[in-house]
Amino acid sequence: MFSTFKKTIAATAILGAATTAAFAQDVNIIVVSHGQANDPFWSVVKNGVIKAAEDMEVTVDYRAPETFDMVAMSQLIEAAVNQEPDGLIVSIPDADALGDAIRKAVAAGIPVISMNSGSDVSKSLGALLHVGQEEFDAGKAAGEKLAELGGKKGICVNQEVGNVSLDQRCAGFTEGFGGAVTVLPTSNDPAEISAKVRAAIDSDEAIDTILALGAATAGEPSILAVEEAGKLGSINVATFDMSAGFLQYIADGKAAFAIDQQQFLQGYLPVSFLALNARYGLIPGGNVPSGPNLITKDKAAQVVDLSAVGIR
């Protein structure tokens, strides 16, 4: 009897190993984001995708246009649809430009999850759910906090004008702040951002608040501009998202706070959900909010190391 029991256990172990191996070959997921190659934020999203692929033992292909280009992104989504993956993950910075391609995926029977941007349109386009934060609400929370810190006149540094999610951040900031807010449009070039922020604060001494919409891309250059102008302490600077450099600025008292939307989860969770859906038909019943969380001086030091290794 004992011999029979051992044989059963061995057979079960072999079956389990075979099933795991089959799963590894079984599920193919494609991710199409609008994240640009030079933006450290998106490298953390991609790290989440890679880790989930390892943990769930699935094949994942991550794709993004080299610049913020909705035509190119739409083409990447359509190409993904033609490959008939077991799941598709997309960010939706512009529903008008990307909607038709996403609907094609849904019509083809491909399960779609949106992440990062597009929470307001995700369901209407046929996505199963969205993983991210409500951008307007996050901007409003930032505005309220900056107003509490004494802000009266601010600028919102937008490095991707036309990205609906970033526009929503500035709109929320304006409402929550309650004071005068001007949107400062820039490119994704940190040097240009620093120069434009410096020009803005030099031309208007009443500016006491700056909200950047990306930590490494816009937040760090904004701090440099304020520092070069000799206005550290008189201008509060905050940012969406995090970088090791900006977190250090917070810890050193040079910046007010960062808004953490936990973008690692935005990459990790959709892959995990689609793998579970493909294998077992399991899927959460609604959207998953990954943020916002305000990272102030008392918390900054705790997450610097994790940010440096691409997790926070």
N, C-alpha and C positions, 0 to 999 in steps of 0.2 A: 504493500500500500504506500509506504514511504517513497519507494522508487517511482511509483505512478505519480505521486504528488510532485516530486522533483521534476519529472518530465513535463508535468502540466505547467509548473512555474517557468521552466525553460522555454516551453512553447509560447507562453504568454509574453515573455521577454522578447523573444524573436519577433512575435507578431507586433509588439509595441514598437520595436526598432524599425520594422518594415513599414508600419503605418506612418511613423515620423518621417522616414525617408520619402514615402509617397507624398506626404504633406509638403515637404520641401520642394518637390517638383510640381506639385498640384496647383499652387496658388500664385498667380502673377498679378501684381498691382502696379499701376503707373501713377506717378505724381507729376502734376504740371502746376508750377507756381509762377508768379510774376517776379520772384526775387532775383535781383541782379547779382552778378557774380562778385562785385566789389562791396557788397553790403554784408557785414559780419552777422547781422540779424539772421539772414537766411541760411548761413552756415550752421547755425544752431538748430533751425528747423530741419535741415538736411541730416544733422547728427541724430535727431529724434527719429527720422525716417529709417536711417541705417540701423540704429539700435533695435527698433521694433522689428525690422526685417530679420535681424539675427535672432531675437527672442522668439518670434513667432514662426521662424523657419519658413519664410516665404521669399519669393523673388520680387524685388521692387526696383523700378527704373525711375529715377528722379530727373525731371527735365524743366528747363526754364529758359526764356529768351535772354540774350546777353544784355539787353537794355529794356527799359520799361516800354514795351511794344505790344499793344493789344492785338494787332493783326498777327504778329508772329506767335503770340500765345494762343490765339484762336486756332491757328494752323497746327500747333503742337497738340492741342486737345483733339482736333479732328484726326490727326495721325494716330493718336492713342486709341481712339474709337475703332479705327480700322484694324488695330491689332487684337481687338476683342479680349481685353484683360478681364480678370475676375473682379476687379474693382478699380475705380478711378478717383483720385483725390485732386481737387482743384482749389486754388484761391480765386476769388471773384472781385478784383478791384474795379471792374467796369462791366456791369451786367448787360448793358446795351451792346457792348462789343463782343462779349463772350457767351451770351445767352443761347444763341442758336447752336453753337458747338456743344454746349453742355446738354441742351435738349436732345441733340442727336445721340449722345451717349445714353441718356435715359431711355430714349425710344428704342435703342438697340438692346436694351435689357441689361446694361452695365450698371451695377450699383455705384452711386456717386456720393462722396462725402466732401463737403467744402470745409476749408480751414482758413484761418487768419482773417480774410476779408470776405464780405458778402453775407453776413448773418441775416440781413434784412431781406435778401432776395433768394437765399439758398432754397428754401422750401418751395417757392413758386416756380423755380427752375427744375424741380424734381429731385433734388438731392435728399438723401435719407436724413441727414442732420448736418450741423455745423459745429466745428470745434474752434473756439476763439473767444474774443471779448466783444462786447457792444461798444463800438468805437465812440459814438456820441456820448454815451454815459461815462466812459472812461475820461474823455476830454472834459466833461462837465465836472467830474470829481477833481481833476487836476486844477481846473479854474477855481473851484471853491477853496481848495487848499492854498493856492497862490494868493487868493484874495484874503484869506485868513492871515497870511504872512505879511499883509500890508500893501499888496500890489494895487495900483490904480491904473496904470497904462502898460499894455503889453504888446509883444509881437509873437506871432505863431510862425515858426520857421518850417515851411512846407517844401520838401525836396522832391516831391512827386505830385505837382498840381495836376488834377485830373484823375488821380487815384481816389476813388470815392471814399474809401476808408480814411485816408488822411484828411480829406476835406471835412469829413464828419468829426474828426478829432478837433480840428480848428473851430468848427461850429459849436461843439460841446464846450470847448474851452471858453469861447466868447460868452456863452450863456452863463456858465458857472462863475466866471470871473466877475462879470457885472460891470467892469470898467471898460475903457476904450481898448480895443484889440485890432491890430493890423496884421493881415497875413503877408508874410515876406516870402515870395516865391523864389526858389533857387533850383539849381541842378543838384545832382547827387555828388558833386565834387566838394570835398571838405574845404579845400582852399577857397573856393568861390563862396561857400557858406560863411566861412570866417570873415572874409572881406565884406560881404553884404551885411552881416550882423554888425560889424564894426562901423560901417557907414551909417547904418540905421541909428545906433546909439550915439554916435558922434553928432548926428544931425538933429536929434531930439533928446534933450536932457531929461525930459519927463518920463522916458521909458524906464520902468523899474522892474519889469518882468519879461522873461523870455521862456517860451515853451517850444522845445524842439520835438520833432516827430520821429527821431531815430537817434540812438545814443552815440554810436561811433561816427555815423555819417554826419549828423547835425548837432548833437548835444556837445560832444567834445570840442568841435570847432567854435561853437558859441561861447563856451567857457574861455577858450583862448582869446577870443575877441574881447570879451569883458575884461579879462586879465590884462591884455595889452592896453586897453583904454583906461586902466587904473580904477575900475569901477567894481571890483570884487567887494562884496559886502553891501553895496548900494543897489545892485541888480540881482534879483533872484532868478536862477536858471534851473529849469526842470526839463525832463525829457521823457518821452515814451521809450520803452524798451531799455535794455541794459548793455553795458560793455564793462570790461574790467577797468578801463581808464575812467569812465564816468562814475562808476561805483567808488573809485578811489577819490575822485573829486568830492563826492558826497561825504565820505568818511573824513576828508580833510576840511570839511565845512565850506568848500568852494561852490557847491551845488546844493539845491534844496532837496530834490528827490527824483527818483526814476519810477516809471510806471511799468511794472512787470506783467506781461501777458503770458509768461511761461511758454515761449514759442517752441521749446523742446517738446512739450506736450502736444502742440499743434501738429508736429510731425509724427510723434510716436503714436498717439491715440487713434487717428484715422486708419493707419496701417493695421493696428491691432484689431480695431472694430471690423474692418473689411476681411481680415483673415478669419475671424470668428464667424462672420456672416457666411463666407464661402464654405467653411467646414461644417458649421452647425446651424446656420440660419439664425444666429444670435446677433442682435443689434440694439443699442440703447434706444429708448423711446422718445428722445428729444435731444436738443442741442446741449453741448457740454461747454460751460463757460470756463476758459482757462485763465481769465483775469477779469478786472485789473487788481493788482496789489501794489500799494505805494511802498517803495523802498526808501526809507529815510535814513538819517545818519546812524541811528541805533541798530539798523539791520544791515547796512551796507557791507560792513567788514565780513559778515557771515557768508555772503554770496560772492565775494570777489574771486575766490579760488575756483568756484564752480563756473563762473563766467569765463575765467581764463582758459578753462578746458572745454568750453563750448556746450555747457549744459544749461546755464542760466543766462 
